Amino acid sequence: MPSIMQALYNSVSGLFSFSNSLNTISNNISNMNTPGFRGSDSFFENVMGDHGTKIAGTGENLTEGQIQQTSTATDAAIVGDGFYILKDSSGNTYYTRSGQFEFNASGQLIDSVNKYFVQGFDPSGSLGNIDITNFKTLPAQATTTVNMAGNVMPTDPSDSVDAVTVYDAQGNAHVLKIVMANNTSVTPGSWLVTITDSSGKTVGSGEVRFSSTGTPQSGFNTVTMTSALGGSSQSIAFNFGAANGLSGVTSFSGVASDLSAAVKDGHGVVGMSSESFDINGTLQIVYTDGETKAGPQFALASFPDESSMQLIQGNLYAQPQSQTALVGRPNTGNFGKIEGRSLEMSNVDLTQELSDMIVIQRGYQASSRVMTVSSDMLQQLYDSTRGA
């Protein structure tokens, strides 16, 4: 009879263990679409003395989930090792593999679910909240250089370029006109340059000379305009090309005059156009004038034993008390690179989970059958003793 009773208890322990294992599988399946989620496996253990089984614990699957592209510029996936670092408003630190991020109204990068602040390095190397407040606009920049190009035919009286827009230090636009007048009758290869503003006022002048080969001469290939623009004195160099070079303005016979000008620098106050993360986790910010600047960079953390990290909820982990986080930059050392406009999805393998579920179902069914048989045998034993 003790053996029959033990068989009954063993079957009950099996029912409990298979039920708990099924709970692990159900949690994995329910989170199969949770970005950054890592599935778990239940481990069975024999109870000493052949007293059945129990769940010895669960182990986390540390393999990387599938990378899926998205249309959101601030989404980012870690390809390799590392965790994003998040902080709540109270300063508590969390870690995650989920890269569902967005900028809040204050210009700080937060995770889309919990609204925690994403940690990173600013351009000076300081660790803190990723903040683009100082990157939302580019301050005005004064124009310093205008590059001239094209050809002026030696027999033409003049050539000009209209509507050359330059900027002063306050970001105000000024429209200039550049006129080259043929002065070769006085000095061989000489052209007089006059620069006027939108009102026709002369704001700069000079001389450009070409050699017998039709290329600019040294010392006569730049005209500098110094004038009051925006209330302060400003100098702009009009570069007509390197001496004896063909990249700037030339003076060839038989080639039509086609003088042109390209403003090299300067702009008014410009705003952001778009942003995205590169493989180093650095935010590349594109402005409306086409200029690109490097912004803050993700900070990643790693631990000697990731399996001991405490899962708080869907994809958030707490730091193990016995370990210290190693913080670094993506794509350096052991840290993985960043894939922008992408998310790391759950690493749950649905096929494997369904297979495990079938095994558990059969185990539960068998344990239930053992319990039924044990109960029937006990009933038979009790019935056989009634006559006695």
C-alpha positions in Angstrom: 0.0 0.0 0.0 2.8 2.6 0.7 4.0 2.1 -2.9 0.5 2.7 -4.2 0.2 5.9 -2.1 3.6 7.1 -3.3 2.6 6.5 -6.9 -0.4 8.7 -6.3 1.7 11.4 -4.8 4.2 11.1 -7.7 1.5 11.6 -10.3 0.2 14.6 -8.4 3.7 16.1 -8.5 3.8 15.5 -12.2 0.5 17.3 -12.7 1.8 20.3 -10.8 5.1 20.4 -12.7 3.6 20.0 -16.1 1.0 22.7 -15.2 3.8 25.1 -14.2 5.8 24.3 -17.3 2.7 25.0 -19.4 2.5 28.4 -17.7 6.0 29.2 -18.9 5.1 28.2 -22.5 1.9 30.2 -22.4 3.9 33.2 -21.3 6.4 32.7 -24.1 3.6 32.4 -26.7 1.7 35.5 -25.4 4.9 37.6 -25.8 5.9 36.3 -29.2 5.3 39.8 -30.7 6.8 41.7 -27.8 10.0 43.5 -29.1 13.1 42.5 -27.2 11.4 39.7 -25.2 13.4 36.6 -24.4 11.7 33.3 -23.9 12.2 31.0 -21.0 12.4 27.2 -20.5 11.3 25.2 -17.4 13.7 22.6 -15.9 12.4 19.5 -14.2 14.1 17.9 -11.3 13.7 14.5 -9.6 12.7 14.8 -5.9 15.2 12.8 -3.8 14.0 9.3 -2.8 11.8 8.8 -5.9 9.2 11.2 -4.5 8.1 12.6 -7.9 9.2 15.6 -9.8 9.3 19.4 -9.4 10.3 22.5 -11.4 13.9 23.3 -10.5 13.7 26.7 -12.1 13.5 28.4 -15.4 16.3 29.4 -17.7 16.2 32.4 -20.1 16.9 31.9 -23.8 19.7 34.4 -24.5 19.7 34.0 -28.3 19.1 37.2 -30.4 15.6 37.7 -31.8 14.9 38.3 -35.5 15.6 41.9 -36.7 12.5 43.4 -38.4 12.6 46.7 -40.3 10.1 49.4 -39.5 9.1 52.8 -40.9 10.0 54.7 -37.7 13.2 56.6 -37.8 13.8 56.4 -34.1 13.5 52.6 -33.9 16.8 50.8 -33.4 17.9 47.2 -33.0 21.0 45.9 -31.4 22.8 43.4 -33.6 25.0 41.6 -31.1 25.6 42.0 -27.4 24.3 44.7 -25.1 21.3 46.3 -23.6 19.8 49.8 -23.9 19.9 51.8 -20.7 16.7 53.4 -19.5 16.0 55.6 -16.5 12.7 56.7 -15.0 11.9 60.1 -13.5 13.1 58.9 -10.1 16.5 57.9 -11.4 15.9 54.1 -11.3 17.8 52.2 -14.0 16.4 49.5 -16.3 17.8 47.6 -19.2 16.1 46.4 -22.4 16.7 45.0 -25.8 13.6 46.7 -27.2 14.4 49.7 -29.3 10.9 51.2 -29.6 11.9 54.9 -29.1 10.5 58.3 -29.7 11.2 61.9 -28.9 9.0 63.6 -26.3 7.8 67.2 -26.5 11.0 68.3 -24.6 13.3 66.7 -27.2 14.4 63.8 -25.1 14.4 60.2 -26.4 12.1 57.9 -24.5 10.9 54.3 -24.9 7.5 54.3 -26.4 5.9 51.9 -23.8 7.1 53.1 -20.4 8.2 56.6 -21.3 11.6 56.1 -19.6 14.5 58.2 -20.7 17.1 56.5 -23.0 20.7 57.0 -21.9 23.5 58.0 -24.2 26.6 60.0 -24.8 26.5 63.6 -25.9 29.1 64.9 -28.4 31.3 65.9 -25.5 31.3 62.3 -24.1 29.0 62.9 -21.1 26.6 60.1 -20.2 23.0 61.2 -19.6 19.5 61.4 -21.3 19.6 61.6 -25.0 18.5 65.1 -25.7 18.3 66.9 -29.1 17.1 70.3 -27.7 20.3 72.0 -28.9 20.2 70.3 -32.2 16.7 71.3 -33.3 18.0 74.3 -35.3 21.3 75.4 -36.7 22.2 79.0 -35.8 22.7 81.4 -38.6 26.1 81.4 -40.4 27.6 84.2 -42.4 28.8 83.5 -45.9 32.6 83.6 -46.3 33.2 82.1 -49.8 31.6 82.1 -53.2 33.2 79.9 -55.9 33.0 81.2 -59.4 33.1 78.9 -62.5 32.4 78.9 -66.2 34.0 80.7 -69.1 34.3 84.3 -70.3 35.1 84.6 -74.0 38.1 87.1 -74.6 36.1 88.9 -77.3 32.9 89.4 -75.2 32.5 92.8 -73.6 31.2 91.4 -70.3 29.3 88.6 -68.5 27.4 88.5 -65.3 25.7 86.3 -62.7 22.4 87.5 -61.1 20.7 86.5 -57.9 23.6 85.2 -55.9 22.2 84.8 -52.4 24.6 85.2 -49.4 23.9 85.5 -45.7 25.0 87.8 -42.9 25.8 86.8 -39.3 22.2 87.2 -38.3 21.0 84.9 -41.0 19.5 87.6 -43.3 19.7 86.9 -47.0 21.3 89.4 -49.4 21.1 89.1 -53.2 24.2 90.1 -55.1 25.1 90.5 -58.8 28.6 89.8 -60.1 29.7 91.5 -63.3 32.9 90.8 -65.2 33.8 93.6 -67.7 36.5 93.0 -70.4 39.6 95.1 -69.7 42.0 93.3 -72.1 42.4 96.4 -74.2 44.2 98.0 -71.2 45.9 95.0 -69.7 46.2 91.6 -71.5 43.9 89.0 -69.8 42.4 91.6 -67.5 38.7 91.6 -66.4 37.2 94.1 -63.9 34.8 92.6 -61.4 32.0 94.6 -59.9 29.7 93.3 -57.1 26.4 95.1 -56.5 23.5 94.5 -54.0 19.8 94.3 -54.8 19.5 98.2 -54.9 22.3 98.4 -57.4 24.9 99.8 -54.9 28.4 98.6 -55.4 29.6 96.6 -52.4 32.8 95.2 -53.8 35.2 95.3 -56.8 38.5 93.9 -58.0 40.4 92.6 -61.0 40.8 89.1 -62.3 43.6 88.2 -64.9 44.0 85.2 -67.1 47.2 84.0 -68.6 47.8 83.3 -72.3 46.5 79.8 -71.7 43.1 81.1 -70.5 43.6 80.1 -66.9 43.6 82.4 -63.8 46.9 84.1 -62.9 48.3 83.8 -59.4 47.5 86.9 -57.3 44.6 87.8 -59.6 42.3 84.9 -59.0 40.4 86.2 -55.9 38.2 89.2 -55.3 37.3 90.0 -51.7 34.2 92.0 -50.9 34.1 93.8 -47.6 30.9 95.5 -46.8 28.3 96.2 -44.1 25.8 93.4 -44.2 23.2 93.1 -41.5 24.6 96.0 -39.6 28.2 94.7 -39.3 31.2 94.5 -41.6 31.5 91.2 -43.5 34.1 89.9 -45.9 33.3 87.5 -48.7 36.0 86.0 -50.9 34.9 85.4 -54.5 37.2 82.6 -55.7 37.7 82.5 -59.5 39.8 79.3 -59.4 43.3 78.0 -58.6 46.1 79.6 -60.6 46.7 77.8 -63.9 43.8 75.5 -63.1 40.7 74.6 -65.0 38.3 74.1 -62.1 37.2 77.8 -61.8 36.7 80.5 -64.4 38.5 80.2 -67.7 38.9 82.6 -70.7 39.0 80.5 -73.8 38.2 81.7 -77.3 35.5 79.8 -79.2 33.8 78.8 -75.9 30.6 80.7 -75.1 30.6 82.8 -71.9 28.7 81.0 -69.2 29.7 82.5 -65.9 28.2 80.9 -62.8 28.5 81.2 -59.0 28.1 78.7 -56.1 27.8 79.9 -52.6 30.0 77.6 -50.5 28.7 78.4 -47.0 26.4 80.5 -45.0 22.7 80.1 -44.2 19.9 81.5 -42.1 18.4 79.7 -39.1 17.4 76.2 -40.3 15.4 73.5 -38.7 15.7 69.7 -38.6 14.4 67.7 -41.6 15.0 64.1 -40.5 17.0 62.0 -38.1 18.2 58.4 -38.0 20.7 56.2 -36.1 23.8 54.8 -37.8 25.6 51.5 -37.1 27.5 53.2 -34.3 24.3 54.3 -32.6 25.0 57.9 -33.3 22.0 60.1 -34.2 22.6 61.6 -37.7 20.5 64.8 -38.0 19.7 66.2 -41.4 18.6 69.9 -41.7 16.5 71.6 -44.2 19.5 73.0 -46.0 20.9 69.5 -46.5 23.6 69.8 -43.8 24.1 66.7 -41.6 25.3 66.8 -38.0 26.2 64.0 -35.6 24.1 64.2 -32.4 24.0 62.0 -29.2 25.0 58.3 -29.3 23.4 55.3 -27.6 25.1 54.0 -24.4 24.9 50.2 -24.1 25.4 48.0 -21.1 26.5 44.4 -20.7 26.8 42.0 -17.7 29.1 39.0 -17.1 26.1 36.7 -16.5 23.0 37.9 -18.4 21.0 34.9 -17.2 21.0 36.3 -13.7 19.3 39.5 -14.8 15.9 40.0 -13.2 13.0 40.3 -15.7 10.6 42.9 -14.4 8.0 42.9 -17.1 7.7 42.2 -20.9 11.1 43.4 -21.9 12.6 45.4 -19.0 15.4 44.0 -16.8 16.8 45.1 -13.5 20.6 44.9 -12.8 21.7 41.8 -10.7 22.8 42.9 -7.3 26.0 40.9 -7.5 27.1 42.4 -10.9 28.2 45.7 -12.2 27.2 46.9 -15.6 29.9 47.5 -18.2 28.8 50.6 -20.1 30.2 51.4 -23.6 29.4 52.5 -27.1 27.8 50.5 -29.9 30.1 48.8 -32.4 33.1 48.9 -30.1 34.6 46.1 -28.0 32.1 43.4 -27.3 29.1 45.6 -28.0 26.9 45.0 -31.0 26.2 47.5 -33.8 22.9 49.3 -34.3 20.5 48.8 -37.1 18.3 51.9 -37.5 14.7 51.8 -38.5 14.5 48.3 -37.1 13.4 46.3 -34.1 14.6 43.1 -32.5 11.6 41.0 -32.1 10.9 38.2 -29.6 13.2 35.2 -29.8 10.3 32.9 -29.1 10.2 30.0 -31.7 6.5 29.2 -32.0 7.1 25.8 -33.6 9.3 24.8 -30.7 6.8 26.1 -28.2 3.9 24.1 -29.8 6.1 21.0 -29.9 6.9 21.4 -26.2 3.3 22.0 -25.4 2.3 18.7 -27.0 5.0 16.9 -24.9 3.7 18.5 -21.8 0.1 17.6 -22.7 1.1 14.0 -23.0 3.0 14.1 -19.8 0.1 15.6 -18.0 -2.3 13.1 -19.5 0.0 10.2 -18.4 0.4 11.6 -14.9 -3.4 11.9 -14.7 -3.8 8.3 -15.8 -1.3 7.1 -13.2 -3.3 9.0 -10.5 -6.5 7.3 -11.7 -5.0 3.9 -11.7 -3.5 4.4 -8.3 -6.9 5.5 -7.0 -8.6 2.5 -8.6 -6.1 0.1 -7.0 -6.6 1.7 -3.6 -10.4 1.4 -4.1 -10.0 -2.3 -4.9 -7.8 -2.8 -1.8 -10.4 -1.1 0.4 -13.2 -3.1 -1.2 -11.4 -6.4 -0.6 -11.0 -5.7 3.1 -14.8 -5.0 3.8 -15.6 -8.7 4.3 -12.8 -9.1 6.7 
